[in-house]
Amino acid sequence: MYLIYTAKMPFYEKYRINPEENWPWEQDAEKWDLMLKDTIKLFFINTGAMLIITCAYFKYFGGECFWDLSAEGLNNLHPFTVMIP
């Protein structure tokens, strides 16, 4: 959606809630860049934490973990990269 809004397409500009106000990334670009970096960093931290918690739960409380968490399995990053939306 960010790319659609930054392209300033007339359709989306026409239906803005506050057309007289600038977008947040236009109001303060430095603050927006910092917030965007923090958001992306927290997304990956939270995704990694949930992966570890989920796999630990399956490993210690029964069930089967979908990922190979052995040393050899962790060398292959493909299973982790397919989780990124």
PyMOL Python script that loads the backbone (N, CA, C, O; Angstrom):
from pymol import cmd

cmd.read_pdbstr("""\
ATOM      1  N   MET A   1       0.814  -1.186   0.000  1.00  0.00           N
ATOM      2  CA  MET A   1       0.000   0.000   0.000  1.00  0.00           C
ATOM      3  C   MET A   1       0.865   1.260   0.000  1.00  0.00           C
ATOM      4  O   MET A   1       0.506   2.276  -0.595  1.00  0.00           O
ATOM      5  N   TYR A   2       1.999   1.176   0.672  1.00  0.00           N
ATOM      6  CA  TYR A   2       2.886   2.335   0.732  1.00  0.00           C
ATOM      7  C   TYR A   2       3.268   2.806  -0.668  1.00  0.00           C
ATOM      8  O   TYR A   2       3.298   4.007  -0.936  1.00  0.00           O
ATOM      9  N   LEU A   3       3.556   1.870  -1.552  1.00  0.00           N
ATOM     10  CA  LEU A   3       3.935   2.229  -2.924  1.00  0.00           C
ATOM     11  C   LEU A   3       2.777   2.872  -3.681  1.00  0.00           C
ATOM     12  O   LEU A   3       2.984   3.780  -4.485  1.00  0.00           O
ATOM     13  N   ILE A   4       1.568   2.404  -3.423  1.00  0.00           N
ATOM     14  CA  ILE A   4       0.402   3.003  -4.079  1.00  0.00           C
ATOM     15  C   ILE A   4       0.220   4.443  -3.630  1.00  0.00           C
ATOM     16  O   ILE A   4      -0.044   5.326  -4.446  1.00  0.00           O
ATOM     17  N   TYR A   5       0.363   4.680  -2.332  1.00  0.00           N
ATOM     18  CA  TYR A   5       0.169   6.031  -1.812  1.00  0.00           C
ATOM     19  C   TYR A   5       1.281   6.984  -2.241  1.00  0.00           C
ATOM     20  O   TYR A   5       1.023   8.154  -2.525  1.00  0.00           O
ATOM     21  N   THR A   6       2.501   6.491  -2.288  1.00  0.00           N
ATOM     22  CA  THR A   6       3.603   7.370  -2.681  1.00  0.00           C
ATOM     23  C   THR A   6       3.576   7.695  -4.165  1.00  0.00           C
ATOM     24  O   THR A   6       4.182   8.677  -4.593  1.00  0.00           O
ATOM     25  N   ALA A   7       2.881   6.880  -4.958  1.00  0.00           N
ATOM     26  CA  ALA A   7       2.776   7.150  -6.390  1.00  0.00           C
ATOM     27  C   ALA A   7       1.807   8.293  -6.679  1.00  0.00           C
ATOM     28  O   ALA A   7       1.776   8.819  -7.792  1.00  0.00           O
ATOM     29  N   LYS A   8       1.014   8.677  -5.676  1.00  0.00           N
ATOM     30  CA  LYS A   8       0.040   9.773  -5.799  1.00  0.00           C
ATOM     31  C   LYS A   8      -0.918   9.545  -6.968  1.00  0.00           C
ATOM     32  O   LYS A   8      -1.118  10.424  -7.806  1.00  0.00           O
ATOM     33  N   MET A   9      -1.496   8.365  -7.005  1.00  0.00           N
ATOM     34  CA  MET A   9      -2.476   8.049  -8.036  1.00  0.00           C
ATOM     35  C   MET A   9      -3.747   8.861  -7.794  1.00  0.00           C
ATOM     36  O   MET A   9      -4.205   8.960  -6.655  1.00  0.00           O
ATOM     37  N   PRO A  10      -4.316   9.435  -8.829  1.00  0.00           N
ATOM     38  CA  PRO A  10      -5.498  10.289  -8.664  1.00  0.00           C
ATOM     39  C   PRO A  10      -6.672   9.594  -7.971  1.00  0.00           C
ATOM     40  O   PRO A  10      -7.400  10.223  -7.203  1.00  0.00           O
ATOM     41  N   PHE A  11      -6.854   8.310  -8.238  1.00  0.00           N
ATOM     42  CA  PHE A  11      -7.971   7.593  -7.618  1.00  0.00           C
ATOM     43  C   PHE A  11      -7.851   7.612  -6.101  1.00  0.00           C
ATOM     44  O   PHE A  11      -8.825   7.887  -5.401  1.00  0.00           O
ATOM     45  N   TYR A  12      -6.663   7.322  -5.595  1.00  0.00           N
ATOM     46  CA  TYR A  12      -6.463   7.281  -4.142  1.00  0.00           C
ATOM     47  C   TYR A  12      -6.431   8.682  -3.545  1.00  0.00           C
ATOM     48  O   TYR A  12      -6.891   8.885  -2.422  1.00  0.00           O
ATOM     49  N   GLU A  13      -5.907   9.627  -4.264  1.00  0.00           N
ATOM     50  CA  GLU A  13      -5.873  11.007  -3.773  1.00  0.00           C
ATOM     51  C   GLU A  13      -7.286  11.583  -3.679  1.00  0.00           C
ATOM     52  O   GLU A  13      -7.567  12.410  -2.811  1.00  0.00           O
ATOM     53  N   LYS A  14      -8.155  11.154  -4.553  1.00  0.00           N
ATOM     54  CA  LYS A  14      -9.524  11.666  -4.567  1.00  0.00           C
ATOM     55  C   LYS A  14     -10.297  11.229  -3.326  1.00  0.00           C
ATOM     56  O   LYS A  14     -11.149  11.973  -2.840  1.00  0.00           O
ATOM     57  N   TYR A  15     -10.018  10.046  -2.810  1.00  0.00           N
ATOM     58  CA  TYR A  15     -10.766   9.493  -1.677  1.00  0.00           C
ATOM     59  C   TYR A  15     -10.017   9.580  -0.349  1.00  0.00           C
ATOM     60  O   TYR A  15     -10.320   8.833   0.580  1.00  0.00           O
ATOM     61  N   ARG A  16      -9.072  10.456  -0.254  1.00  0.00           N
ATOM     62  CA  ARG A  16      -8.350  10.639   1.012  1.00  0.00           C
ATOM     63  C   ARG A  16      -9.277  11.218   2.059  1.00  0.00           C
ATOM     64  O   ARG A  16     -10.197  11.967   1.732  1.00  0.00           O
ATOM     65  N   ILE A  17      -9.044  10.880   3.310  1.00  0.00           N
ATOM     66  CA  ILE A  17      -9.863  11.413   4.401  1.00  0.00           C
ATOM     67  C   ILE A  17      -9.551  12.884   4.617  1.00  0.00           C
ATOM     68  O   ILE A  17     -10.463  13.699   4.756  1.00  0.00           O
ATOM     69  N   ASN A  18      -8.268  13.228   4.645  1.00  0.00           N
ATOM     70  CA  ASN A  18      -7.842  14.619   4.826  1.00  0.00           C
ATOM     71  C   ASN A  18      -7.003  15.043   3.630  1.00  0.00           C
ATOM     72  O   ASN A  18      -5.775  14.986   3.695  1.00  0.00           O
ATOM     73  N   PRO A  19      -7.630  15.464   2.547  1.00  0.00           N
ATOM     74  CA  PRO A  19      -6.839  15.798   1.348  1.00  0.00           C
ATOM     75  C   PRO A  19      -5.974  17.045   1.513  1.00  0.00           C
ATOM     76  O   PRO A  19      -5.023  17.236   0.755  1.00  0.00           O
ATOM     77  N   GLU A  20      -6.285  17.888   2.485  1.00  0.00           N
ATOM     78  CA  GLU A  20      -5.471  19.089   2.653  1.00  0.00           C
ATOM     79  C   GLU A  20      -4.206  18.839   3.472  1.00  0.00           C
ATOM     80  O   GLU A  20      -3.301  19.675   3.482  1.00  0.00           O
ATOM     81  N   GLU A  21      -4.135  17.714   4.147  1.00  0.00           N
ATOM     82  CA  GLU A  21      -2.936  17.381   4.927  1.00  0.00           C
ATOM     83  C   GLU A  21      -1.992  16.521   4.089  1.00  0.00           C
ATOM     84  O   GLU A  21      -2.427  15.751   3.233  1.00  0.00           O
ATOM     85  N   ASN A  22      -0.700  16.665   4.350  1.00  0.00           N
ATOM     86  CA  ASN A  22       0.301  15.824   3.692  1.00  0.00           C
ATOM     87  C   ASN A  22       0.316  14.448   4.347  1.00  0.00           C
ATOM     88  O   ASN A  22      -0.131  14.276   5.480  1.00  0.00           O
ATOM     89  N   TRP A  23       0.837  13.478   3.612  1.00  0.00           N
ATOM     90  CA  TRP A  23       1.019  12.146   4.171  1.00  0.00           C
ATOM     91  C   TRP A  23       2.094  12.217   5.255  1.00  0.00           C
ATOM     92  O   TRP A  23       2.945  13.107   5.219  1.00  0.00           O
ATOM     93  N   PRO A  24       2.067  11.289   6.222  1.00  0.00           N
ATOM     94  CA  PRO A  24       3.066  11.334   7.302  1.00  0.00           C
ATOM     95  C   PRO A  24       4.509  11.313   6.791  1.00  0.00           C
ATOM     96  O   PRO A  24       5.367  11.971   7.379  1.00  0.00           O
ATOM     97  N   TRP A  25       4.800  10.581   5.721  1.00  0.00           N
ATOM     98  CA  TRP A  25       6.172  10.527   5.193  1.00  0.00           C
ATOM     99  C   TRP A  25       6.548  11.804   4.460  1.00  0.00           C
ATOM    100  O   TRP A  25       7.725  12.029   4.181  1.00  0.00           O
ATOM    101  N   GLU A  26       5.569  12.645   4.143  1.00  0.00           N
ATOM    102  CA  GLU A  26       5.856  13.946   3.534  1.00  0.00           C
ATOM    103  C   GLU A  26       6.008  15.036   4.589  1.00  0.00           C
ATOM    104  O   GLU A  26       6.723  16.014   4.371  1.00  0.00           O
ATOM    105  N   GLN A  27       5.343  14.875   5.724  1.00  0.00           N
ATOM    106  CA  GLN A  27       5.409  15.877   6.785  1.00  0.00           C
ATOM    107  C   GLN A  27       6.786  15.916   7.434  1.00  0.00           C
ATOM    108  O   GLN A  27       7.374  16.986   7.597  1.00  0.00           O
ATOM    109  N   ASP A  28       7.292  14.753   7.802  1.00  0.00           N
ATOM    110  CA  ASP A  28       8.595  14.676   8.468  1.00  0.00           C
ATOM    111  C   ASP A  28       9.303  13.414   7.970  1.00  0.00           C
ATOM    112  O   ASP A  28       9.157  12.339   8.552  1.00  0.00           O
ATOM    113  N   ALA A  29      10.058  13.557   6.905  1.00  0.00           N
ATOM    114  CA  ALA A  29      10.681  12.403   6.249  1.00  0.00           C
ATOM    115  C   ALA A  29      11.693  11.701   7.152  1.00  0.00           C
ATOM    116  O   ALA A  29      11.768  10.472   7.137  1.00  0.00           O
ATOM    117  N   GLU A  30      12.466  12.438   7.930  1.00  0.00           N
ATOM    118  CA  GLU A  30      13.479  11.812   8.795  1.00  0.00           C
ATOM    119  C   GLU A  30      12.814  10.972   9.885  1.00  0.00           C
ATOM    120  O   GLU A  30      13.237   9.847  10.153  1.00  0.00           O
ATOM    121  N   LYS A  31      11.785  11.517  10.503  1.00  0.00           N
ATOM    122  CA  LYS A  31      11.071  10.780  11.548  1.00  0.00           C
ATOM    123  C   LYS A  31      10.399   9.545  10.950  1.00  0.00           C
ATOM    124  O   LYS A  31      10.383   8.483  11.573  1.00  0.00           O
ATOM    125  N   TRP A  32       9.850   9.682   9.755  1.00  0.00           N
ATOM    126  CA  TRP A  32       9.199   8.556   9.098  1.00  0.00           C
ATOM    127  C   TRP A  32      10.204   7.448   8.783  1.00  0.00           C
ATOM    128  O   TRP A  32       9.916   6.272   9.002  1.00  0.00           O
ATOM    129  N   ASP A  33      11.368   7.812   8.277  1.00  0.00           N
ATOM    130  CA  ASP A  33      12.393   6.808   7.977  1.00  0.00           C
ATOM    131  C   ASP A  33      12.821   6.054   9.227  1.00  0.00           C
ATOM    132  O   ASP A  33      13.003   4.837   9.193  1.00  0.00           O
ATOM    133  N   LEU A  34      12.982   6.777  10.329  1.00  0.00           N
ATOM    134  CA  LEU A  34      13.363   6.147  11.591  1.00  0.00           C
ATOM    135  C   LEU A  34      12.270   5.196  12.067  1.00  0.00           C
ATOM    136  O   LEU A  34      12.558   4.080  12.500  1.00  0.00           O
ATOM    137  N   MET A  35      11.026   5.633  11.986  1.00  0.00           N
ATOM    138  CA  MET A  35       9.912   4.796  12.413  1.00  0.00           C
ATOM    139  C   MET A  35       9.773   3.563  11.522  1.00  0.00           C
ATOM    140  O   MET A  35       9.467   2.477  12.015  1.00  0.00           O
ATOM    141  N   LEU A  36       9.994   3.719  10.227  1.00  0.00           N
ATOM    142  CA  LEU A  36       9.907   2.598   9.305  1.00  0.00           C
ATOM    143  C   LEU A  36      10.995   1.567   9.598  1.00  0.00           C
ATOM    144  O   LEU A  36      10.727   0.366   9.591  1.00  0.00           O
ATOM    145  N   LYS A  37      12.209   2.023   9.852  1.00  0.00           N
ATOM    146  CA  LYS A  37      13.304   1.104  10.190  1.00  0.00           C
ATOM    147  C   LYS A  37      13.007   0.363  11.489  1.00  0.00           C
ATOM    148  O   LYS A  37      13.241  -0.842  11.583  1.00  0.00           O
ATOM    149  N   ASP A  38      12.489   1.082  12.500  1.00  0.00           N
ATOM    150  CA  ASP A  38      12.145   0.441  13.765  1.00  0.00           C
ATOM    151  C   ASP A  38      11.034  -0.588  13.584  1.00  0.00           C
ATOM    152  O   ASP A  38      11.063  -1.655  14.198  1.00  0.00           O
ATOM    153  N   THR A  39      10.070  -0.269  12.753  1.00  0.00           N
ATOM    154  CA  THR A  39       8.958  -1.185  12.500  1.00  0.00           C
ATOM    155  C   THR A  39       9.445  -2.461  11.827  1.00  0.00           C
ATOM    156  O   THR A  39       9.054  -3.560  12.221  1.00  0.00           O
ATOM    157  N   ILE A  40      10.282  -2.323  10.832  1.00  0.00           N
ATOM    158  CA  ILE A  40      10.814  -3.502  10.133  1.00  0.00           C
ATOM    159  C   ILE A  40      11.670  -4.343  11.078  1.00  0.00           C
ATOM    160  O   ILE A  40      11.579  -5.571  11.073  1.00  0.00           O
ATOM    161  N   LYS A  41      12.499  -3.687  11.886  1.00  0.00           N
ATOM    162  CA  LYS A  41      13.346  -4.404  12.836  1.00  0.00           C
ATOM    163  C   LYS A  41      12.484  -5.177  13.841  1.00  0.00           C
ATOM    164  O   LYS A  41      12.760  -6.345  14.115  1.00  0.00           O
ATOM    165  N   LEU A  42      11.454  -4.543  14.388  1.00  0.00           N
ATOM    166  CA  LEU A  42      10.593  -5.216  15.355  1.00  0.00           C
ATOM    167  C   LEU A  42       9.805  -6.360  14.714  1.00  0.00           C
ATOM    168  O   LEU A  42       9.544  -7.376  15.358  1.00  0.00           O
ATOM    169  N   PHE A  43       9.430  -6.190  13.453  1.00  0.00           N
ATOM    170  CA  PHE A  43       8.731  -7.263  12.756  1.00  0.00           C
ATOM    171  C   PHE A  43       9.597  -8.518  12.702  1.00  0.00           C
ATOM    172  O   PHE A  43       9.123  -9.614  13.001  1.00  0.00           O
ATOM    173  N   PHE A  44      10.861  -8.360  12.321  1.00  0.00           N
ATOM    174  CA  PHE A  44      11.740  -9.524  12.222  1.00  0.00           C
ATOM    175  C   PHE A  44      12.086 -10.101  13.595  1.00  0.00           C
ATOM    176  O   PHE A  44      12.218 -11.317  13.733  1.00  0.00           O
ATOM    177  N   ILE A  45      12.233  -9.259  14.599  1.00  0.00           N
ATOM    178  CA  ILE A  45      12.488  -9.759  15.956  1.00  0.00           C
ATOM    179  C   ILE A  45      11.291 -10.557  16.452  1.00  0.00           C
ATOM    180  O   ILE A  45      11.456 -11.648  16.998  1.00  0.00           O
ATOM    181  N   ASN A  46      10.093 -10.027  16.268  1.00  0.00           N
ATOM    182  CA  ASN A  46       8.892 -10.715  16.727  1.00  0.00           C
ATOM    183  C   ASN A  46       8.655 -12.009  15.955  1.00  0.00           C
ATOM    184  O   ASN A  46       8.247 -13.011  16.542  1.00  0.00           O
ATOM    185  N   THR A  47       8.904 -12.000  14.659  1.00  0.00           N
ATOM    186  CA  THR A  47       8.737 -13.213  13.865  1.00  0.00           C
ATOM    187  C   THR A  47       9.720 -14.283  14.317  1.00  0.00           C
ATOM    188  O   THR A  47       9.351 -15.450  14.446  1.00  0.00           O
ATOM    189  N   GLY A  48      10.963 -13.895  14.556  1.00  0.00           N
ATOM    190  CA  GLY A  48      11.966 -14.849  15.038  1.00  0.00           C
ATOM    191  C   GLY A  48      11.620 -15.395  16.409  1.00  0.00           C
ATOM    192  O   GLY A  48      11.777 -16.589  16.662  1.00  0.00           O
ATOM    193  N   ALA A  49      11.147 -14.527  17.298  1.00  0.00           N
ATOM    194  CA  ALA A  49      10.773 -14.966  18.643  1.00  0.00           C
ATOM    195  C   ALA A  49       9.613 -15.951  18.587  1.00  0.00           C
ATOM    196  O   ALA A  49       9.620 -16.963  19.288  1.00  0.00           O
ATOM    197  N   MET A  50       8.621 -15.657  17.758  1.00  0.00           N
ATOM    198  CA  MET A  50       7.484 -16.568  17.652  1.00  0.00           C
ATOM    199  C   MET A  50       7.890 -17.906  17.034  1.00  0.00           C
ATOM    200  O   MET A  50       7.348 -18.948  17.402  1.00  0.00           O
ATOM    201  N   LEU A  51       8.831 -17.881  16.107  1.00  0.00           N
ATOM    202  CA  LEU A  51       9.331 -19.126  15.525  1.00  0.00           C
ATOM    203  C   LEU A  51       9.996 -19.977  16.596  1.00  0.00           C
ATOM    204  O   LEU A  51       9.750 -21.180  16.681  1.00  0.00           O
ATOM    205  N   ILE A  52      10.831 -19.358  17.406  1.00  0.00           N
ATOM    206  CA  ILE A  52      11.536 -20.091  18.461  1.00  0.00           C
ATOM    207  C   ILE A  52      10.550 -20.628  19.497  1.00  0.00           C
ATOM    208  O   ILE A  52      10.649 -21.787  19.902  1.00  0.00           O
ATOM    209  N   ILE A  53       9.610 -19.805  19.923  1.00  0.00           N
ATOM    210  CA  ILE A  53       8.630 -20.236  20.923  1.00  0.00           C
ATOM    211  C   ILE A  53       7.760 -21.366  20.381  1.00  0.00           C
ATOM    212  O   ILE A  53       7.504 -22.345  21.082  1.00  0.00           O
ATOM    213  N   THR A  54       7.311 -21.234  19.150  1.00  0.00           N
ATOM    214  CA  THR A  54       6.452 -22.263  18.552  1.00  0.00           C
ATOM    215  C   THR A  54       7.190 -23.579  18.409  1.00  0.00           C
ATOM    216  O   THR A  54       6.657 -24.634  18.752  1.00  0.00           O
ATOM    217  N   CYS A  55       8.410 -23.526  17.905  1.00  0.00           N
ATOM    218  CA  CYS A  55       9.177 -24.766  17.731  1.00  0.00           C
ATOM    219  C   CYS A  55       9.552 -25.383  19.067  1.00  0.00           C
ATOM    220  O   CYS A  55       9.549 -26.607  19.197  1.00  0.00           O
ATOM    221  N   ALA A  56       9.877 -24.562  20.071  1.00  0.00           N
ATOM    222  CA  ALA A  56      10.188 -25.091  21.397  1.00  0.00           C
ATOM    223  C   ALA A  56       8.959 -25.771  21.995  1.00  0.00           C
ATOM    224  O   ALA A  56       9.073 -26.824  22.621  1.00  0.00           O
ATOM    225  N   TYR A  57       7.800 -25.178  21.806  1.00  0.00           N
ATOM    226  CA  TYR A  57       6.567 -25.775  22.302  1.00  0.00           C
ATOM    227  C   TYR A  57       6.344 -27.151  21.668  1.00  0.00           C
ATOM    228  O   TYR A  57       6.058 -28.126  22.364  1.00  0.00           O
ATOM    229  N   PHE A  58       6.478 -27.216  20.352  1.00  0.00           N
ATOM    230  CA  PHE A  58       6.263 -28.494  19.677  1.00  0.00           C
ATOM    231  C   PHE A  58       7.315 -29.525  20.082  1.00  0.00           C
ATOM    232  O   PHE A  58       7.015 -30.712  20.203  1.00  0.00           O
ATOM    233  N   LYS A  59       8.540 -29.068  20.289  1.00  0.00           N
ATOM    234  CA  LYS A  59       9.611 -30.003  20.614  1.00  0.00           C
ATOM    235  C   LYS A  59       9.449 -30.568  22.031  1.00  0.00           C
ATOM    236  O   LYS A  59       9.612 -31.770  22.240  1.00  0.00           O
ATOM    237  N   TYR A  60       9.129 -29.709  23.001  1.00  0.00           N
ATOM    238  CA  TYR A  60       9.101 -30.141  24.395  1.00  0.00           C
ATOM    239  C   TYR A  60       7.737 -30.622  24.864  1.00  0.00           C
ATOM    240  O   TYR A  60       7.654 -31.339  25.862  1.00  0.00           O
ATOM    241  N   PHE A  61       6.668 -30.248  24.175  1.00  0.00           N
ATOM    242  CA  PHE A  61       5.333 -30.658  24.612  1.00  0.00           C
ATOM    243  C   PHE A  61       4.642 -31.572  23.605  1.00  0.00           C
ATOM    244  O   PHE A  61       3.419 -31.710  23.611  1.00  0.00           O
ATOM    245  N   GLY A  62       5.415 -32.173  22.770  1.00  0.00           N
ATOM    246  CA  GLY A  62       4.863 -33.110  21.796  1.00  0.00           C
ATOM    247  C   GLY A  62       4.588 -32.426  20.466  1.00  0.00           C
ATOM    248  O   GLY A  62       4.660 -31.203  20.341  1.00  0.00           O
ATOM    249  N   GLY A  63       4.285 -33.220  19.520  1.00  0.00           N
ATOM    250  CA  GLY A  63       4.041 -32.679  18.196  1.00  0.00           C
ATOM    251  C   GLY A  63       5.319 -32.663  17.390  1.00  0.00           C
ATOM    252  O   GLY A  63       6.361 -33.154  17.825  1.00  0.00           O
ATOM    253  N   GLU A  64       5.218 -32.099  16.227  1.00  0.00           N
ATOM    254  CA  GLU A  64       6.354 -32.082  15.324  1.00  0.00           C
ATOM    255  C   GLU A  64       6.596 -30.662  14.831  1.00  0.00           C
ATOM    256  O   GLU A  64       5.677 -29.984  14.374  1.00  0.00           O
ATOM    257  N   CYS A  65       7.818 -30.235  14.928  1.00  0.00           N
ATOM    258  CA  CYS A  65       8.176 -28.911  14.423  1.00  0.00           C
ATOM    259  C   CYS A  65       8.370 -29.006  12.917  1.00  0.00           C
ATOM    260  O   CYS A  65       8.927 -29.984  12.417  1.00  0.00           O
ATOM    261  N   PHE A  66       7.923 -28.014  12.213  1.00  0.00           N
ATOM    262  CA  PHE A  66       7.980 -28.037  10.758  1.00  0.00           C
ATOM    263  C   PHE A  66       9.367 -27.720  10.204  1.00  0.00           C
ATOM    264  O   PHE A  66       9.628 -27.942   9.022  1.00  0.00           O
ATOM    265  N   TRP A  67      10.254 -27.204  11.049  1.00  0.00           N
ATOM    266  CA  TRP A  67      11.569 -26.802  10.589  1.00  0.00           C
ATOM    267  C   TRP A  67      12.630 -27.656  11.251  1.00  0.00           C
ATOM    268  O   TRP A  67      12.470 -28.101  12.388  1.00  0.00           O
ATOM    269  N   ASP A  68      13.709 -27.878  10.531  1.00  0.00           N
ATOM    270  CA  ASP A  68      14.838 -28.625  11.064  1.00  0.00           C
ATOM    271  C   ASP A  68      15.705 -27.651  11.860  1.00  0.00           C
ATOM    272  O   ASP A  68      16.343 -26.770  11.284  1.00  0.00           O
ATOM    273  N   LEU A  69      15.726 -27.809  13.180  1.00  0.00           N
ATOM    274  CA  LEU A  69      16.464 -26.892  14.038  1.00  0.00           C
ATOM    275  C   LEU A  69      17.836 -27.419  14.422  1.00  0.00           C
ATOM    276  O   LEU A  69      18.466 -26.890  15.337  1.00  0.00           O
ATOM    277  N   SER A  70      18.310 -28.455  13.737  1.00  0.00           N
ATOM    278  CA  SER A  70      19.650 -28.953  14.001  1.00  0.00           C
ATOM    279  C   SER A  70      20.667 -27.983  13.408  1.00  0.00           C
ATOM    280  O   SER A  70      20.305 -27.080  12.654  1.00  0.00           O
ATOM    281  N   ALA A  71      21.926 -28.172  13.747  1.00  0.00           N
ATOM    282  CA  ALA A  71      22.978 -27.283  13.236  1.00  0.00           C
ATOM    283  C   ALA A  71      23.024 -27.314  11.711  1.00  0.00           C
ATOM    284  O   ALA A  71      23.230 -26.280  11.076  1.00  0.00           O
ATOM    285  N   GLU A  72      22.833 -28.497  11.121  1.00  0.00           N
ATOM    286  CA  GLU A  72      22.845 -28.596   9.658  1.00  0.00           C
ATOM    287  C   GLU A  72      21.619 -27.921   9.051  1.00  0.00           C
ATOM    288  O   GLU A  72      21.704 -27.297   7.993  1.00  0.00           O
ATOM    289  N   GLY A  73      20.499 -28.049   9.719  1.00  0.00           N
ATOM    290  CA  GLY A  73      19.268 -27.459   9.205  1.00  0.00           C
ATOM    291  C   GLY A  73      19.264 -25.943   9.275  1.00  0.00           C
ATOM    292  O   GLY A  73      18.661 -25.279   8.432  1.00  0.00           O
ATOM    293  N   LEU A  74      19.938 -25.391  10.283  1.00  0.00           N
ATOM    294  CA  LEU A  74      19.980 -23.931  10.424  1.00  0.00           C
ATOM    295  C   LEU A  74      20.901 -23.280   9.401  1.00  0.00           C
ATOM    296  O   LEU A  74      20.809 -22.075   9.166  1.00  0.00           O
ATOM    297  N   ASN A  75      21.791 -24.065   8.789  1.00  0.00           N
ATOM    298  CA  ASN A  75      22.640 -23.507   7.743  1.00  0.00           C
ATOM    299  C   ASN A  75      21.846 -23.177   6.486  1.00  0.00           C
ATOM    300  O   ASN A  75      22.271 -22.349   5.679  1.00  0.00           O
ATOM    301  N   ASN A  76      20.705 -23.815   6.318  1.00  0.00           N
ATOM    302  CA  ASN A  76      19.847 -23.579   5.167  1.00  0.00           C
ATOM    303  C   ASN A  76      18.783 -22.556   5.574  1.00  0.00           C
ATOM    304  O   ASN A  76      17.907 -22.871   6.379  1.00  0.00           O
ATOM    305  N   LEU A  77      18.844 -21.365   5.044  1.00  0.00           N
ATOM    306  CA  LEU A  77      17.912 -20.305   5.433  1.00  0.00           C
ATOM    307  C   LEU A  77      16.626 -20.305   4.615  1.00  0.00           C
ATOM    308  O   LEU A  77      15.735 -19.498   4.878  1.00  0.00           O
ATOM    309  N   HIS A  78      16.511 -21.183   3.641  1.00  0.00           N
ATOM    310  CA  HIS A  78      15.317 -21.183   2.791  1.00  0.00           C
ATOM    311  C   HIS A  78      14.007 -21.319   3.582  1.00  0.00           C
ATOM    312  O   HIS A  78      13.073 -20.564   3.312  1.00  0.00           O
ATOM    313  N   PRO A  79      13.895 -22.247   4.545  1.00  0.00           N
ATOM    314  CA  PRO A  79      12.613 -22.357   5.267  1.00  0.00           C
ATOM    315  C   PRO A  79      12.239 -21.076   6.004  1.00  0.00           C
ATOM    316  O   PRO A  79      11.055 -20.793   6.189  1.00  0.00           O
ATOM    317  N   PHE A  80      13.229 -20.304   6.423  1.00  0.00           N
ATOM    318  CA  PHE A  80      12.935 -19.083   7.155  1.00  0.00           C
ATOM    319  C   PHE A  80      12.594 -17.934   6.219  1.00  0.00           C
ATOM    320  O   PHE A  80      11.791 -17.068   6.568  1.00  0.00           O
ATOM    321  N   THR A  81      13.191 -17.916   5.044  1.00  0.00           N
ATOM    322  CA  THR A  81      12.921 -16.823   4.121  1.00  0.00           C
ATOM    323  C   THR A  81      11.561 -16.944   3.467  1.00  0.00           C
ATOM    324  O   THR A  81      11.014 -15.932   3.027  1.00  0.00           O
ATOM    325  N   VAL A  82      10.991 -18.130   3.382  1.00  0.00           N
ATOM    326  CA  VAL A  82       9.666 -18.260   2.773  1.00  0.00           C
ATOM    327  C   VAL A  82       8.585 -17.739   3.713  1.00  0.00           C
ATOM    328  O   VAL A  82       7.450 -17.538   3.281  1.00  0.00           O
ATOM    329  N   MET A  83       8.905 -17.516   4.979  1.00  0.00           N
ATOM    330  CA  MET A  83       7.925 -16.967   5.912  1.00  0.00           C
ATOM    331  C   MET A  83       7.755 -15.477   5.743  1.00  0.00           C
ATOM    332  O   MET A  83       6.751 -14.932   6.201  1.00  0.00           O
ATOM    333  N   ILE A  84       8.681 -14.794   5.112  1.00  0.00           N
ATOM    334  CA  ILE A  84       8.620 -13.355   4.979  1.00  0.00           C
ATOM    335  C   ILE A  84       7.544 -13.006   3.954  1.00  0.00           C
ATOM    336  O   ILE A  84       7.598 -13.458   2.811  1.00  0.00           O
ATOM    337  N   PRO A  85       6.557 -12.192   4.372  1.00  0.00           N
ATOM    338  CA  PRO A  85       5.462 -11.871   3.439  1.00  0.00           C
ATOM    339  C   PRO A  85       5.898 -10.967   2.310  1.00  0.00           C
ATOM    340  O   PRO A  85       5.088 -10.614   1.453  1.00  0.00           O
TER     341      PRO A  85
END
""", "prot")
cmd.dss("prot")
cmd.show_as("cartoon", "prot")
cmd.util.cbc("prot")
cmd.orient("prot")
